[in-house]
Amino acid sequence: MTPAKRRRSGSGSSSKGAGRKEVAPSSRTTPKGSKGRVPVAAADSRAARRQAAAERRAEDDRRRAETVEEPEVLDDAGRDDDTADPSGEAAPRPVFRGWTVFLVFAAAQVAATVAYVIAQSSTEYSFAAPTGVGAAVGQASAQAATGQIIDVWVPPPLWVTALMQLPMWLALGGIPVWLAVKKGRGVIAELGLRMKPIDVPVGLAVGVASQLLMVPALYWVVFKLIGTKDVSAAARELTDRATDPLSIVLVFVVVGIGAPVAEEIYFRGMAQRTFRRRLRPHWAILASAAFFAASHFQPLQFPALFLFGIVLGVLAWRAGRLGPALWAHVGFNVVTAATLVFHLG
């Protein structure tokens, strides 16, 4: 090839190259930091996006199927229980069950019976004797009129009666506390045994109002139906023996402190919370109130105790703790004791 042809051939190939446009790199064709062109196909294609979405959905479904939903732990008021295990583990099995509730009550009755038998067999007091000076004078007069030897039955002093209550209180209040500490999560989580400063005035106000307003209104209706009865006869047997300062103090210790603490731990802390696991709140409150009223074995007092038991149950349920109910019980019983001891009513 001559030099002229080579020049023409070179110019022709350069003209072909000049007619070809260079493609500038772009974000669609060339990833940042790479050289040359890559196909648009792979990572950003619609098929790849659909495939990735399907895989994510399948993974989410698999995780949901493997995850066991943890049961929600609620307190007695139906709210989230702040005493639940923060680690998210399943809640432990309940310490108190239906049979436990009635077993503790039976143990309390056995303890009271044993205390009564021991006191009666080891003392000369007559536990069946009517109390009060009038009863003793009447008994002596009847014996003298019939020619019998005057032998006045002497009822036990009040301190003996107070000591006889201790075994029953220890069973009603002590066994639930022991089970909550040893077998459960403590007295706060299992029994709601805690209080706040506001519980004192609120509880006392409710208890005093229940005794002074609710009970008289209730028995006004009851007495219209069955006639007038002495509702306070059973309580008067205790207060009639309060004839000196020490006896008066013992009455208020027995009625105003011992009974409310033991009964609230058992009836609202143990029984109502146990019923709550099986029943709706209002049915659990009614069941524990009926149990509370029947446990006193006083048919004439049953309506008032049942109604007051409902009040106590609502207080414990709404607050999620025993504080308001316990102080309401104290106020209710103290008004009763003061009325009978000082003859206020």
C-alpha positions as CSV (number, residue, x, y, z in Angstrom):
1,M,0.0,0.0,0.0
2,T,1.3,3.4,-1.0
3,P,1.7,6.2,1.6
4,A,-1.3,8.0,0.0
5,K,-3.6,5.0,0.5
6,R,-2.4,4.6,4.0
7,R,-3.3,8.2,4.7
8,R,-6.7,7.8,3.2
9,S,-7.4,4.5,5.1
10,G,-6.3,6.1,8.4
11,S,-8.5,9.2,7.8
12,G,-11.5,6.9,7.1
13,S,-11.2,4.9,10.3
14,S,-10.8,8.1,12.3
15,S,-13.9,9.5,10.7
16,K,-15.8,6.4,11.7
17,G,-14.5,6.7,15.2
18,A,-15.4,10.4,15.2
19,G,-19.0,9.5,14.3
20,R,-19.3,7.2,17.4
21,K,-20.5,9.1,20.6
22,E,-18.9,8.3,23.9
23,V,-21.4,7.4,26.6
24,A,-20.8,9.4,29.8
25,P,-20.9,7.5,33.0
26,S,-24.1,7.9,35.0
27,S,-25.5,6.9,38.3
28,R,-27.8,4.4,36.6
29,T,-25.1,2.7,34.5
30,T,-22.0,3.0,36.6
31,P,-21.8,2.6,40.4
32,K,-19.9,5.2,42.2
33,G,-16.2,4.5,42.2
34,S,-16.3,1.9,39.4
35,K,-15.0,2.2,35.9
36,G,-16.8,1.3,32.7
37,R,-20.4,0.4,32.1
38,V,-22.5,-2.1,34.0
39,P,-25.9,-3.4,33.0
40,V,-28.9,-1.6,34.6
41,A,-30.4,-5.1,35.1
42,A,-29.5,-6.5,38.4
43,A,-29.9,-4.7,41.7
44,D,-32.5,-2.1,40.8
45,S,-34.7,-4.2,38.5
46,R,-38.4,-4.6,39.4
47,A,-38.1,-8.4,39.5
48,A,-35.2,-8.2,42.0
49,R,-37.2,-5.7,44.2
50,R,-40.2,-8.0,44.2
51,Q,-38.1,-11.0,45.1
52,A,-36.4,-9.1,48.0
53,A,-39.8,-8.0,49.3
54,A,-41.2,-11.5,49.1
55,E,-38.2,-12.9,51.0
56,R,-38.6,-10.2,53.8
57,R,-42.3,-11.1,54.2
58,A,-41.5,-14.8,54.4
59,E,-38.9,-14.1,57.1
60,D,-41.3,-11.9,59.1
61,D,-43.9,-14.6,58.9
62,R,-41.5,-17.2,60.1
63,R,-40.4,-15.1,63.1
64,R,-44.0,-14.4,64.1
65,A,-44.8,-18.1,64.0
66,E,-41.8,-18.9,66.2
67,T,-42.5,-16.2,68.7
68,V,-44.8,-17.2,71.7
69,E,-46.9,-14.3,72.9
70,E,-46.2,-13.6,76.5
71,P,-49.3,-13.3,78.7
72,E,-50.2,-9.9,80.0
73,V,-49.6,-9.7,83.7
74,L,-52.4,-7.6,85.4
75,D,-52.8,-6.5,88.9
76,D,-56.0,-6.8,90.9
77,A,-57.3,-3.6,89.4
78,G,-56.9,-5.0,85.8
79,R,-53.9,-2.7,85.1
80,D,-50.4,-3.7,84.0
81,D,-48.7,-5.1,87.0
82,D,-45.5,-3.1,87.7
83,T,-44.2,-6.1,89.7
84,A,-44.0,-8.4,86.7
85,D,-40.7,-9.8,85.7
86,P,-39.0,-7.1,83.6
87,S,-37.0,-9.7,81.7
88,G,-40.2,-10.6,79.8
89,E,-40.3,-14.2,81.0
90,A,-43.7,-15.9,81.5
91,A,-45.4,-15.0,84.8
92,P,-45.0,-17.6,87.5
93,R,-47.9,-19.9,88.5
94,P,-50.2,-18.3,91.0
95,V,-49.5,-19.1,94.7
96,F,-53.1,-18.9,95.8
97,R,-55.8,-21.2,94.3
98,G,-59.4,-21.8,95.2
99,W,-58.6,-24.8,97.5
100,T,-55.8,-22.8,99.2
101,V,-58.3,-20.0,100.1
102,F,-60.7,-22.4,101.8
103,L,-57.9,-24.5,103.4
104,V,-56.5,-21.3,105.1
105,F,-60.0,-20.5,106.3
106,A,-60.4,-24.0,107.7
107,A,-57.1,-23.8,109.4
108,A,-58.2,-20.5,111.1
109,Q,-61.3,-22.1,112.4
110,V,-59.4,-25.1,113.8
111,A,-56.9,-22.7,115.5
112,A,-59.8,-20.8,117.1
113,T,-61.4,-24.0,118.3
114,V,-58.2,-25.3,119.8
115,A,-57.7,-21.9,121.6
116,Y,-61.3,-22.1,122.9
117,V,-60.9,-25.6,124.2
118,I,-57.6,-24.9,125.9
119,A,-58.9,-21.7,127.6
120,Q,-62.1,-23.5,128.7
121,S,-60.3,-26.5,130.1
122,S,-57.5,-24.6,131.9
123,T,-59.6,-21.8,133.5
124,E,-62.6,-21.6,135.7
125,Y,-64.4,-19.0,133.5
126,S,-67.7,-19.8,131.9
127,F,-67.6,-18.9,128.3
128,A,-71.3,-19.4,127.9
129,A,-72.2,-17.0,130.7
130,P,-73.9,-13.8,129.8
131,T,-71.8,-10.7,130.4
132,G,-72.6,-7.6,132.4
133,V,-73.4,-6.8,136.0
134,G,-77.2,-7.0,135.3
135,A,-76.8,-10.6,134.0
136,A,-74.9,-11.6,137.1
137,V,-77.5,-10.1,139.5
138,G,-80.3,-11.8,137.5
139,Q,-78.6,-15.1,137.7
140,A,-78.0,-14.8,141.5
141,S,-81.6,-13.7,142.1
142,A,-82.9,-16.7,140.2
143,Q,-80.7,-19.1,142.1
144,A,-81.8,-17.6,145.5
145,A,-85.5,-17.7,144.6
146,T,-85.3,-21.4,143.7
147,G,-83.3,-22.3,146.8
148,Q,-80.2,-23.1,144.9
149,I,-76.7,-22.3,146.1
150,I,-75.7,-19.0,144.6
151,D,-73.0,-19.8,142.0
152,V,-72.6,-16.9,139.6
153,W,-70.9,-17.8,136.4
154,V,-68.0,-15.6,135.7
155,P,-67.3,-14.8,132.0
156,P,-63.7,-14.7,130.9
157,P,-61.9,-11.3,131.2
158,L,-61.3,-9.4,128.1
159,W,-57.6,-10.1,128.0
160,V,-58.4,-13.9,127.7
161,T,-60.8,-13.2,124.8
162,A,-58.1,-11.1,123.1
163,L,-55.5,-13.9,123.5
164,M,-58.0,-16.4,122.1
165,Q,-58.2,-14.4,118.9
166,L,-54.5,-14.6,118.2
167,P,-54.4,-18.1,116.7
168,M,-57.2,-17.3,114.3
169,W,-55.6,-14.0,113.2
170,L,-52.2,-15.7,112.7
171,A,-53.9,-18.2,110.5
172,L,-56.0,-15.8,108.5
173,G,-53.3,-13.1,108.0
174,G,-50.1,-15.0,108.7
175,I,-50.5,-18.0,106.4
176,P,-51.1,-15.9,103.2
177,V,-48.2,-13.6,104.1
178,W,-45.9,-16.7,104.6
179,L,-47.0,-18.2,101.3
180,A,-46.5,-14.9,99.4
181,V,-43.0,-14.5,100.8
182,K,-41.9,-18.2,100.5
183,K,-43.7,-19.4,97.4
184,G,-44.6,-16.2,95.5
185,R,-43.3,-12.8,94.6
186,G,-43.8,-11.1,97.9
187,V,-46.7,-9.5,99.8
188,I,-47.0,-6.6,97.4
189,A,-47.3,-8.6,94.2
190,E,-49.4,-11.5,95.6
191,L,-51.6,-9.7,98.2
192,G,-51.4,-6.0,97.3
193,L,-50.2,-5.3,100.9
194,R,-49.1,-1.8,100.6
195,M,-50.5,1.7,101.2
196,K,-50.0,5.3,100.4
197,P,-50.5,8.3,102.7
198,I,-53.8,9.2,101.0
199,D,-55.2,5.9,101.9
200,V,-55.5,6.9,105.6
201,P,-58.0,9.8,105.3
202,V,-59.8,8.3,102.4
203,G,-60.2,4.9,104.0
204,L,-61.2,6.3,107.4
205,A,-63.8,8.6,105.8
206,V,-65.4,5.7,103.9
207,G,-65.4,3.4,106.9
208,V,-67.0,6.0,109.2
209,A,-69.5,7.0,106.6
210,S,-70.4,3.4,106.0
211,Q,-71.1,2.8,109.7
212,L,-72.9,6.0,110.4
213,L,-74.9,6.4,107.2
214,M,-75.0,3.2,105.2
215,V,-75.7,0.7,108.0
216,P,-78.6,2.7,109.6
217,A,-80.2,3.2,106.2
218,L,-79.9,-0.5,105.4
219,Y,-81.4,-1.7,108.7
220,W,-84.2,0.9,108.5
221,V,-85.4,-1.1,105.4
222,V,-84.6,-4.5,107.0
223,F,-86.5,-3.7,110.2
224,K,-89.5,-2.7,108.2
225,L,-89.6,-6.2,106.8
226,I,-88.7,-8.4,109.8
227,G,-89.3,-6.1,112.8
228,T,-86.8,-4.5,115.2
229,K,-83.9,-6.6,116.3
230,D,-80.8,-6.1,118.4
231,V,-78.1,-6.1,115.7
232,S,-75.3,-5.2,118.1
233,A,-76.0,-8.1,120.6
234,A,-72.9,-10.1,119.5
235,A,-70.6,-7.0,119.7
236,R,-72.1,-5.9,123.0
237,E,-71.0,-9.2,124.6
238,L,-67.4,-8.1,124.0
239,T,-67.8,-4.4,124.9
240,D,-69.8,-5.0,128.1
241,R,-66.7,-6.4,129.6
242,A,-64.7,-3.2,129.0
243,T,-65.1,-1.8,132.5
244,D,-61.6,-0.4,133.1
245,P,-59.0,1.5,131.0
246,L,-57.0,-1.6,130.2
247,S,-60.1,-3.4,129.0
248,I,-61.1,-0.5,126.9
249,V,-57.7,-0.4,125.2
250,L,-58.0,-4.1,124.6
251,V,-61.4,-3.7,122.9
252,F,-59.9,-1.2,120.4
253,V,-56.9,-3.3,119.8
254,V,-59.0,-6.4,119.1
255,V,-61.7,-4.7,117.1
256,G,-59.8,-1.8,115.6
257,I,-56.5,-3.3,114.7
258,G,-56.3,-7.1,114.9
259,A,-59.5,-7.9,113.0
260,P,-59.1,-5.4,110.2
261,V,-55.5,-6.3,109.4
262,A,-56.0,-10.1,109.4
263,E,-59.4,-10.0,107.6
264,E,-58.2,-7.6,104.8
265,I,-55.1,-9.6,104.1
266,Y,-57.2,-12.8,103.8
267,F,-60.5,-11.6,102.3
268,R,-59.4,-8.8,100.0
269,G,-55.7,-9.7,99.5
270,M,-56.0,-13.5,99.1
271,A,-59.6,-14.5,98.4
272,Q,-60.7,-11.6,96.2
273,R,-57.5,-11.7,94.1
274,T,-57.9,-15.5,93.7
275,F,-61.5,-15.2,92.6
276,R,-60.4,-12.4,90.2
277,R,-58.4,-15.0,88.2
278,R,-61.6,-16.9,87.4
279,L,-64.2,-14.2,87.5
280,R,-64.9,-10.7,86.3
281,P,-64.0,-8.0,88.8
282,H,-67.6,-7.3,90.0
283,W,-68.3,-11.1,90.5
284,A,-65.1,-11.5,92.4
285,I,-66.0,-8.6,94.6
286,L,-69.5,-10.0,95.3
287,A,-68.0,-13.5,96.0
288,S,-65.5,-12.2,98.5
289,A,-68.1,-9.9,100.1
290,A,-70.5,-12.8,100.6
291,F,-67.7,-15.0,102.0
292,F,-66.6,-12.2,104.3
293,A,-70.2,-11.7,105.6
294,A,-70.9,-15.4,106.0
295,S,-67.7,-16.1,107.9
296,H,-68.9,-14.0,110.9
297,F,-71.7,-16.6,111.5
298,Q,-74.2,-13.8,112.4
299,P,-77.3,-14.0,110.2
300,L,-78.7,-10.7,111.4
301,Q,-75.5,-8.9,110.6
302,F,-75.1,-10.5,107.2
303,P,-76.7,-7.7,105.1
304,A,-74.6,-5.0,106.6
305,L,-71.4,-7.0,106.4
306,F,-72.1,-8.1,102.8
307,L,-72.7,-4.5,101.8
308,F,-69.7,-3.2,103.6
309,G,-67.7,-6.1,102.1
310,I,-68.6,-4.8,98.6
311,V,-67.4,-1.3,99.6
312,L,-64.1,-2.8,100.8
313,G,-63.8,-4.9,97.6
314,V,-64.3,-2.0,95.4
315,L,-61.7,0.1,97.3
316,A,-59.1,-2.7,97.0
317,W,-59.9,-3.3,93.3
318,R,-59.9,0.3,92.2
319,A,-56.7,1.2,94.1
320,G,-54.8,-2.1,93.3
321,R,-53.7,-2.3,96.9
322,L,-55.1,-3.0,100.4
323,G,-54.4,0.4,102.0
324,P,-57.8,2.1,101.4
325,A,-59.8,-1.0,102.3
326,L,-57.7,-1.7,105.5
327,W,-58.2,1.8,106.8
328,A,-61.9,1.8,105.9
329,H,-62.2,-1.4,107.9
330,V,-60.4,0.2,110.9
331,G,-62.8,3.3,110.8
332,F,-65.9,1.1,110.6
333,N,-64.9,-1.1,113.5
334,V,-63.6,1.8,115.7
335,V,-66.9,3.6,115.4
336,T,-68.7,0.4,116.4
337,A,-66.5,-0.1,119.4
338,A,-66.7,3.5,120.5
339,T,-70.5,3.5,120.2
340,L,-70.9,0.4,122.4
341,V,-68.2,1.1,124.9
342,F,-69.1,4.8,125.6
343,H,-72.9,4.3,124.9
344,L,-72.9,6.9,122.2
345,G,-75.8,5.4,120.1
